[in-house]
Amino acid sequence: MKQFELAGSKSSNVKKYQFWRHDNKPIELWSNKVIFEKINYIHRNPVEAGLVFKAEDYVYSSAIDYSGEKGRLNGVVVCK
């Protein structure tokens, strides 16, 4: 709670605690092409960060579900 209070004290529009960042940029998912671009971008993040060689190898990624295998997380809906 101390960290959330500290973050809140640095922002003029927060009364006490700040839990999320205010600098995100929402992107409208208006077509299947855009959806797949964003899914691929998210799946590539651990690869680009050097954590794994293949997106499917990252433990908490849904990339493995998209490769035809079953990942660790439940409730992943694969779009085709």
TADA-V190885 format. One line per field, one symbol per residue. psi: psi as a letter, one per 40 degrees, with the letter a starting at -180 (. if undefined). Layout:
# TADA-V190885
psi: ???
This chain:
# TADA-V190885
psi: ddddddddeeheehdcihdiiefigihhgeiddddddddddddeddddeedidideehdfiedddeeeihadhiehhhh.
